[in-house]
């Protein structure tokens, strides 16, 4: 950082120094979400069909039993959080080279931030999914869940995720 008092302040497109940051935009994040939805369906649908029979998919029943709630809601939440904690991305984000970082430092987000980010998905859904669409308008490409959790999605593997730099 320069000591020049007349230098323009650091832009929001860098975390520290002069290293530019590219944020993951709306459409690439939609694609990552679609990939995640597909892999999750490939895991949960056969399990649910095994538990509730082949007619599970054709059934008009809203909820077939408590295990359906576990398989459709609890297991995916755990899977997403485990991917976020250990890889800072879900398989869809990994496939598209997107990673979740701390919005202020660009470092590893805390487990609390990641849990908060997941819970804030519901906040992003409440006003007609506006919190997700917000990614398309925000300068830093943050949805409501990112803003509330203090995270951003960046393109490219952060230095702290490389094997040589792991904590």
C-alpha angles and dihedrals in degrees: 000000000000122000091219107128090203094056115114113256119261111280123234089249093078133057101197133353117346099316106130120225125213114203123215107250133214103273097044089050090050088053091049090050091051091051090050092049092051096049091045091051090049088057102040104038097062090045092052092046090051091050099041103025136252092295091065094100095048094046121113091206113121097214123010097195146312093289090061089059090049094048096042100040115011100043095046090049091051092046093050093048092048091051091047094048097047103029103017088231144061121241090267092053091044091052090054096040095248124144136184115235138170107277095221103043106017087233133121112307115235122251087248091055091050093048089047090049091054093047090047089060084082090054089052090052099048100077096053092291089298090143090064095043088052088076087073094057104034119098092226093038092243123157120208089266090055093047093048093046095041095240138128132196113233133190112240133034111289116238092242090062094058112104093242093055102042116130 
